[in-house]
Structure formats: C-alpha cells, structure tokens
Amino acid sequence: MINYEKLNKFQYEAVMHDKGPALLLAGAGTGKTRTLIYRVAHLIESGVSPESILLLTFTNKAANEMKERAEKMLKEKCGITACTYHSFCVKMLRFYGKMAGISPDFTIISGPDEADIIDIVKSELNFQKLKNMPSASVFASMLSTCVNKRLTLEELLKEQKYWRFRQNERKLLLLREETKKYKEEHNLFNYDDILLKFDQMLTDYSNIARRIEDTYRYIMVDEYQDTNTLQDSIIRKIRTKNTNLMVVGDDMQSIYKFRGADVQNILSFPKRYTDCKVIYLTENYRSSQEILNLANHVMTNATEGYQKNLRAQFSSQELPKVYGVNDTKTEAEFVLNRIKAKHAEGIPYNDICVLYRNSFQSYELEVLLNKAGLDFEKYGGIRFLDRAHIKDILAFLKIYSNPHDQLSWFRILQLHIGVGKVYAKNISEKCLENGPEHLINECHSRRKYRVYLKKLYEEIMSWEDKDFLQILNSCCAYYTAVREETIKNQKVDSESTREESLQDLKKDKEDIEILVNMAKDYDSVLDFLDAMTLDAAKSKENAEDKLILSTIHSEKGLEFDTIILLDCVDDILPSTMYIGSPEDNEDVRCMYVAVTRAKNTLYMIVPKIVLKYGKAIPGYLSRYIEDKEDLYDFCNVEENISGS
C-alpha cells in the first residue's frame, strides 16, 4: 500500500486525477517530480497496466529517475514507457515505420554530420564560391530553427540575423530540398527529422495513430512549458478523448524561447482542452518565505501567465540582500569574500552558486577565484582563461617575461598564415637557442614567411621601451591585425564564411577589451600573468566540493543553499532591448528562475558601473524589484570590502 500522507491536498488531487485532461501548474520547488512519481505508482496500484502509461521528459536522467523511484515505491518493476520525446519517436518509427513506408533501419545523425552533408550537396550544386551563402553549419542551424519554430525558410530569411542571405533565397531553397533528398536516399535522420517524420506519420496514417492511442491511455508530459510547437503537435495527435493526458509545468520557468520553446503551449492549454482540470501546486518545499515573497513580486512584472502565490514551509527571518558596489572589479572582490564567509559558516562550496544572465559577467570573478586557489565548475560558456584568444594574448606576455617559454612560442607562431605545427616546433626551438633574433635569420631561409616573421620580430623588439599596459595594448593590436590578415587570406567556400569569421573576431575583441580593463589593476607583466594563470588548488579530499558558476539558463531545475546573482541591473536583467516587447516576459521569468534556486540565502549585486561586452555602462537596480524595498535589505559596499 502506498502511503499518501507525504502529499499535500493539491498533490494528492493531482495523483488521484484519472479522467480527462489536466494541467498541473507546479511552481518552483513545489514537488512536481514527487507528484508525478506518486501518480505513476497510484495508477499501477489501482490496476492500470504499466504498458499503457507514457511519461515524456526532456532528459533520460529525469525519465530513469522517476521510473526507478516509482518502482521503489511499488517494490516491483514497472513496465511503463518513460523516455524523452526523441527516444519515443525513434521507438515508434522503428516499430511502425514499414507500415508508413519508412525503413526502420535508419541511421541517426548529429548536427556536424548534417553540416557535412550540406557541404557535399553544396559541392554538387557548385555553390561553394557563391557570395552571401551561409556556411554548412550555419545553414544546418537555420533549418533546425525552421523546424522548431514552425517557420518557413522564406520567413526565417526575413529576420535581420539572416538578411544578407536573402539574395540567394532560391538557391537556399534548392539546397534545402537537395539536402533532404540526400538524407532520404541514404536513410539518414537528424534529431529534427525524427520528430517531423513521426508527426507526419501520425497525420498521414490514421491506423498507426489509432494503434498508438490504444496503447498509451495515460500520458504524462513533464516540463511542458519547454515544449515547442512540433512536440506539442505530437502530443495532440497521440491523445484521444479517452486518453488521460496530464501536462506538468510552470509558465514562469519558460526561458528557452531561443531554442524554440513556445510558452503559449502551456498558456493556451485550458482553452484547447475545454474539459481540462487545472491544479495549482503552490506549497514550496525549497525556499524560505522571505525569498518567495521576492519571487512572488517578480512574477507580477510578467504581462502574461497564470496568477499564483508561492508559500513556504519555513521562515529564515533573513531577507534577501541587495549589495551596491562601485564596479565589476569591486563586485568580484565582494562576491569572493561572501563565498569564503558562507563556506566558513559550514556551507559546502557546491551548495553555493553564482548566477548571471550572460557568460561574460563572470570573467572578473573567475580570475579572482583562480588567484585565491578556489576551484569551480562553470556551466554555460567556456571559462574566460580557457578561451583560445585569451590564451593567445597571454602567450605574448609569457614570451616577454620568459623568452624560453617554448609552448608560448609554439602558440603564437601558429597564428601566422601558413605556419603549421612542424614548422612552428622547429622555429620555436631555434628561438630558444638564439633568442628572437632568429626570426630575422629565418626570413632569409624561408622567404614564404618573410613578412610575418619580420613583423613578429619588430613587435617583440618594440616592447623594450614600453610599460606593462603599453605592452599589453601592443600585443592586442598585433594579435588582432594577424587575425584580420588570416581571415582576409583564408580559403573559404563563400564570402559569408569570411563574414562569420569576422563576426567571431568581433566577439573575441570584446573579451580582449575586458582583459585590458582587468590589467589596469596590475603594475607589471609578471603580476598580471600570475593572477591570470595560477591554477586553482585542487584538494583530493574535496574534489567534488566545487563552487558553481552558471548562466541562469544552465541551472534551471537545480537548487542551492546560497545564490549570488551578479549584475542585478537594468540593461542586463532586464535587457533594455527587450523592455516593452514579448521578450520582456522571458527576462522576468529568468529573474524568477534565478531567485527561486535559493533555499536559504539570496544575494543580488548591483554595481554602479557595469561592464557589458567590455563597455562601461551605469548600473541601476533592476526594475523588477526596485519598488519593493520592504522585500530585501540594501547595503552599500563602497569600501572596506573584506569586512563587509
């Protein structure tokens, strides 16, 4: 017998629901996973065949966890189908494919595989050298966007992001059709094809649709707010009036529009299913009431969505704290001290998470953490010091401080056109023996590289009479010039590929500007290099006790004792470019997700000056919370950081 005493009355209502469609609106931390597990166990205990239960999730991990916990509750194996959308569609295509004229032995290909196919087709069509044609990888991404957002290619090309490709619209339509034909001839399906083929099969073959409908009489969909229009179409087609459909989600946690997720799926569900029962889960088991009061207020900034009010099981008597600091450097120093203080209180590093809207916001903090010997995991973006262009710049400085650093010689030599690994190794070894002067000697024996080697020699010699910042700026200018020259002379399939390389360089320049700003606080090359390159001390005893740095999008679904939210200011959260547009709601939801990750402690940092892509902008407290001073404590931390 299942013990239902651990369920609140709304969870219990959801578990017992067995007739007609239902929408379970589960606010952050309200126990939706527990509710789904209990419901699966209840259905089986009450005599429902496990084979008639379908549980759709977004990750195999979530599916397996729910199935295992249900089996533990029942104390027996249960044969429910618990899987991702793609796994389910593959299973159905392989089982029913022959009936629909689809060979069940198709091969599943990845995104890079798709790009390779596009390259083959471009070659066959003689499109490689056309101007304003997207690269194979970009075109693959465009086709995927069309599928997930239910757009035609013509519609997508009207977006500003792709405007330069519009003149080749007819050729791109042909490329799409020939790519599709190639995959069909070779029986290849990418991830989008899997969903498309299954959706089309359900439309064209009503007998197959009926068989699937008869098989799965109880369907549960997890994280429904993250579904796209195609996934929702599939759900509609495998559900009949006799099917018990329950979708579970939280519209306020819909933050993946950029991936194709459509929040309207969950918002319009009761209108599409008029006999739908709506059940609200609002009792939160994660956060203090003080944190939830702020989260509830953040929700009021959304112009669409379900009205709900989260209630906590406990009060911490500690309001969320907003800390005003001078700039991003001060912010990083303050956050480091807060992390150390929380750890000294007994909070493990892996129960502390620093959140931010964009990856670049953590760069200053990453440097300080390295210097302090604190190891960390970063989710959503590459570590600042692991970025190739940052390593390249630092390699120049390392040669300045240590001319015998062969690895750095090896790295910067390969930046130049035509210099491969073998030649770079050879010349780097000779530079170690003879100094940078060998570059001039090499000019005579290797006329092919004369211009580049001479310029590199002149750059290195120019450092002698410069101070640290002048050297750094000179290195950055030289590096940028070399990259631009390489892009100008690179052999590419089209001008658009060259344009993409230039766009990448533009982004890299923004990172380099951030690096230069960081350098202003150091007196010498050596001090700067020490700060930039010191490896975090890795304790074998606490190898897993790592601080977490993450974008908000990468930590949805997780929880931590302490959340530190960086740059809680207008123009970042929310972005001023979204204010007043539908995307503004997406930023509101990002703020809500960030706040509701915290169990006990929430810090929000507000610098007076914020660096956004290397540019200084004034920082003003986010409009999402600025008018609710009673919901948080404000503390100005302009000075005496260590004692704050």
Residue pairs with C-beta under 8 A, 6 or more apart in sequence:
1 45
2 38
2 41
2 42
2 45
2 73
2 74
4 12
4 15
4 38
6 34
7 15
7 34
7 35
7 38
8 31
8 283
10 279
10 280
10 281
10 282
10 283
11 31
11 34
11 35
11 38
11 281
13 279
14 22
14 24
14 35
14 39
14 246
14 279
14 281
15 35
15 38
15 39
15 42
16 42
17 39
17 244
17 246
17 277
17 279
18 43
18 46
18 244
19 244
20 244
20 275
20 276
20 277
21 239
21 244
21 245
21 246
21 247
21 269
21 273
21 275
21 276
21 277
22 244
22 245
22 246
22 247
22 276
22 277
22 278
22 279
23 246
23 247
23 266
23 269
23 270
23 273
23 276
23 277
23 278
23 279
24 32
24 35
24 246
24 247
24 248
24 249
24 279
24 281
25 249
25 250
25 251
25 278
25 279
25 280
25 281
25 306
25 308
26 32
26 35
26 248
26 249
26 250
26 281
27 250
27 252
27 280
27 281
27 282
27 284
27 308
27 310
28 250
28 252
28 253
28 284
28 286
28 287
28 295
28 310
28 592
28 593
28 596
29 284
29 285
29 286
29 287
29 310
29 559
29 596
30 281
30 282
30 283
30 284
30 285
30 310
31 281
31 283
31 285
32 222
32 248
32 250
32 281
33 62
33 65
33 66
33 222
35 248
35 281
36 55
36 66
36 220
36 222
36 248
37 66
37 69
37 70
37 73
38 73
39 220
39 246
40 53
40 55
40 66
40 67
40 70
40 78
40 80
40 220
41 70
41 73
41 74
41 78
43 53
43 218
44 50
44 53
44 70
44 74
44 78
44 80
45 74
48 217
48 218
50 78
50 79
50 80
51 79
51 80
51 81
51 215
52 215
52 216
52 217
52 218
53 80
53 81
53 216
53 217
53 218
53 220
54 80
54 81
54 82
54 88
54 216
54 218
54 219
54 220
54 238
55 63
55 66
55 67
55 80
55 81
55 82
55 83
55 220
55 222
56 83
56 84
56 85
56 88
56 219
56 220
56 221
56 222
56 235
57 63
57 66
57 82
57 83
57 84
57 222
57 223
58 84
58 85
58 222
58 223
58 226
59 84
60 83
60 84
60 87
62 222
63 82
63 83
63 84
64 82
66 82
66 222
67 78
67 80
67 82
70 78
70 80
71 77
71 78
81 88
81 91
81 216
83 91
85 195
85 231
85 234
86 191
86 194
86 195
89 194
89 195
89 197
89 198
89 234
90 108
90 194
92 198
92 201
92 212
93 102
93 104
93 106
93 189
93 194
93 197
93 198
93 201
94 104
95 104
96 201
96 205
96 208
96 211
96 212
97 103
97 104
97 106
97 201
98 104
99 205
99 207
99 208
100 201
100 204
100 205
100 208
102 197
102 201
103 187
105 187
106 187
106 188
106 189
107 186
107 187
107 188
107 189
108 189
108 190
108 191
108 194
109 117
109 183
109 188
109 189
109 190
110 190
111 137
111 140
111 141
111 144
111 190
112 137
113 188
113 190
114 140
114 143
114 179
114 190
115 135
115 136
115 137
115 139
115 140
116 136
117 179
117 182
117 183
117 188
118 136
118 139
118 140
118 175
118 179
119 136
119 493
120 182
121 175
121 178
121 179
121 182
122 128
122 133
122 136
122 175
122 493
124 178
125 171
125 174
125 175
125 178
127 133
127 171
127 175
127 494
128 493
128 494
129 493
129 494
130 168
130 171
130 494
131 494
131 495
131 496
132 164
132 165
132 167
132 168
132 494
132 495
132 496
133 165
133 168
133 171
133 172
133 493
133 494
133 495
133 496
134 142
134 162
134 165
134 172
134 494
134 496
135 493
135 494
135 496
135 497
135 500
136 493
138 496
138 500
139 172
139 175
142 153
142 156
142 162
143 153
143 176
143 179
143 192
144 190
144 192
145 151
145 156
145 260
146 152
146 153
146 155
146 156
147 192
147 195
147 196
147 230
147 260
148 192
148 228
148 229
148 230
148 259
148 260
149 228
149 229
149 260
150 228
150 229
150 230
153 169
153 172
153 173
153 176
154 169
154 173
156 162
157 163
157 165
157 166
157 169
157 172
158 166
164 496
164 499
165 172
165 496
182 188
183 189
183 190
183 193
189 197
195 230
195 231
195 234
196 230
198 234
199 230
199 233
199 234
199 237
201 208
202 208
202 209
202 212
202 234
202 237
202 238
203 237
209 237
209 238
212 238
213 238
213 239
213 240
213 242
213 243
216 238
216 243
217 242
217 243
217 244
218 243
218 244
219 235
219 238
219 239
219 243
219 244
219 245
219 246
220 245
220 246
220 247
220 248
221 227
221 235
221 245
221 246
221 247
221 248
221 249
222 248
222 249
223 248
223 249
224 247
224 248
224 249
224 265
224 266
224 269
225 249
225 250
225 251
225 253
225 254
225 261
225 263
225 265
225 266
226 249
226 254
226 256
226 261
227 235
227 261
227 262
227 265
227 266
228 259
228 260
228 261
228 262
228 265
229 260
229 262
229 265
232 262
232 265
235 245
235 247
236 272
239 245
245 273
247 266
247 269
249 266
251 263
251 266
251 267
251 305
251 306
251 589
252 299
252 302
252 305
252 588
252 589
252 592
252 593
253 556
253 589
253 592
253 593
254 261
254 263
254 266
254 586
254 589
255 552
255 553
255 556
255 586
255 589
255 590
255 593
256 553
257 263
257 583
257 586
263 304
263 585
267 304
267 305
267 306
269 276
270 276
270 278
280 306
280 308
282 308
282 309
282 310
282 311
283 310
283 311
283 313
284 292
284 310
284 311
284 312
284 313
284 596
285 313
286 559
286 596
286 599
287 295
287 310
287 312
287 596
287 598
287 599
287 600
288 312
288 314
288 315
288 316
288 318
288 599
288 600
289 311
289 312
289 314
289 315
289 316
290 315
290 316
290 317
290 318
290 319
290 320
290 631
291 312
291 316
291 320
291 595
291 596
291 598
291 599
291 600
291 602
292 310
292 311
292 312
292 596
293 631
294 320
294 595
294 602
294 625
294 628
294 631
294 632
295 310
295 592
295 595
295 596
296 309
296 310
297 625
297 628
297 631
298 588
298 591
298 592
298 595
298 624
298 625
299 305
299 308
299 588
299 592
301 588
301 591
301 623
301 624
302 585
302 588
302 589
303 584
303 585
304 585
305 585
310 596
316 600
318 600
318 601
319 631
319 632
319 633
320 595
320 598
320 602
320 603
320 604
320 631
320 632
320 633
321 602
321 603
321 604
321 632
321 633
321 634
321 635
322 568
322 604
322 605
322 606
322 621
322 625
322 632
322 633
322 634
322 635
323 334
323 603
323 604
323 605
323 606
323 634
323 635
323 636
323 637
323 644
324 606
324 607
324 608
324 634
324 635
324 636
324 637
324 638
325 331
325 334
325 605
325 606
325 607
325 608
325 637
325 638
326 607
326 608
326 609
326 638
327 607
327 608
327 609
327 610
327 611
328 361
328 364
328 567
328 607
328 609
328 610
328 611
329 364
329 518
329 521
330 607
330 637
330 638
330 641
331 364
331 365
331 566
331 567
331 605
331 607
332 364
332 365
332 367
332 368
333 368
333 641
334 605
334 637
334 641
334 644
335 354
335 365
335 564
335 566
335 603
335 605
336 365
336 368
336 369
336 372
336 374
337 641
337 642
337 644
338 564
338 603
339 349
339 352
339 354
339 374
339 547
339 564
342 352
342 561
342 562
342 601
343 349
343 352
347 561
347 562
348 545
349 374
349 375
349 376
349 542
349 545
349 546
349 547
350 544
350 545
350 546
350 547
350 548
351 560
351 561
351 562
352 547
352 548
352 560
352 561
352 562
352 564
353 547
353 548
353 549
353 550
353 555
353 558
353 560
353 562
353 563
353 564
353 597
354 362
354 365
354 547
354 548
354 549
354 550
354 564
354 566
355 550
355 551
355 552
355 555
355 563
355 564
355 565
355 566
355 594
355 597
356 362
356 549
356 550
356 551
356 552
356 565
356 566
356 567
357 551
357 552
357 567
357 572
357 573
357 575
357 590
358 551
358 572
359 380
359 381
359 382
359 551
360 381
360 384
360 510
360 511
360 514
360 611
360 612
360 613
361 566
361 567
361 572
362 378
362 381
362 384
362 549
362 566
363 384
363 511
363 514
363 518
364 514
364 518
364 611
365 549
365 566
366 376
366 378
366 383
366 384
366 385
366 549
367 384
367 385
367 518
367 531
367 532
369 375
369 376
369 536
369 547
370 385
370 531
370 532
370 533
370 534
370 535
370 536
371 530
371 531
371 534
373 534
373 536
373 537
374 536
374 537
374 547
375 536
375 537
375 538
375 539
375 546
375 547
376 536
376 546
376 547
376 548
376 549
377 546
377 547
377 548
377 549
378 549
378 550
379 548
379 549
379 550
379 551
379 554
379 555
380 550
380 551
380 553
380 554
381 551
384 390
384 511
384 514
385 391
385 394
385 532
385 533
387 508
387 511
389 479
389 508
389 511
389 512
390 511
390 512
390 515
391 411
392 411
392 412
392 415
392 479
393 472
393 475
393 476
393 479
393 512
393 515
394 529
394 532
394 533
395 405
395 407
395 408
395 411
395 412
396 408
396 412
396 475
396 478
396 479
397 471
397 472
397 475
397 525
397 528
397 529
398 405
398 408
398 529
399 405
399 408
399 409
399 412
399 460
400 460
400 463
400 471
400 525
401 525
401 526
401 529
402 408
403 431
403 432
403 435
403 436
404 432
406 428
406 429
406 432
409 424
409 427
409 428
409 431
409 432
410 421
410 424
410 425
410 428
412 456
413 419
413 423
413 424
413 427
413 428
413 456
414 420
414 421
414 424
415 479
415 482
415 483
415 486
416 449
416 452
416 453
416 456
416 482
416 486
417 452
417 485
417 486
417 489
418 448
418 449
418 452
419 427
419 449
419 452
423 449
427 438
427 439
427 442
430 438
430 442
431 438
431 439
434 441
436 457
436 460
436 461
437 457
439 453
439 454
439 456
439 457
439 460
440 453
440 454
440 457
442 449
442 453
443 449
443 450
443 453
443 454
446 453
452 482
455 478
456 478
459 474
459 475
459 478
462 474
463 471
463 474
466 474
468 519
468 522
468 523
468 524
468 525
468 528
469 516
469 519
469 520
471 525
472 515
472 516
472 519
472 525
472 528
473 516
476 512
476 515
476 516
479 512
480 505
480 509
480 512
483 505
483 508
484 502
484 505
487 498
487 501
487 502
487 505
488 498
490 498
490 501
492 498
492 501
509 614
510 613
510 614
511 614
512 614
513 613
513 614
513 615
514 611
514 613
514 614
517 611
517 614
519 528
522 528
522 531
539 545
548 555
548 560
552 590
552 593
552 594
553 590
555 593
555 597
556 593
558 597
559 597
559 598
559 599
560 597
560 598
560 599
561 598
561 599
561 600
561 601
562 598
562 600
562 601
562 602
562 603
563 594
563 595
563 597
563 598
563 601
563 602
563 603
564 603
564 605
565 573
565 594
565 595
565 602
565 603
565 604
565 605
566 605
567 573
567 605
567 606
567 607
567 610
567 619
568 604
568 605
568 606
568 621
568 622
568 625
569 606
569 607
569 610
569 619
569 620
569 621
569 622
570 576
570 619
570 620
570 621
570 622
570 623
571 610
571 612
571 617
572 610
572 612
573 587
573 590
573 591
573 594
573 622
573 624
574 584
574 587
574 588
574 591
574 622
574 623
574 624
575 583
575 587
578 584
578 586
578 587
588 624
591 622
591 624
595 602
604 622
604 625
604 632
606 619
606 620
606 621
606 622
607 619
608 618
608 619
609 616
609 617
609 618
609 619
610 616
610 617
610 618
610 619
611 617
620 626
625 631
625 632
635 644
637 644
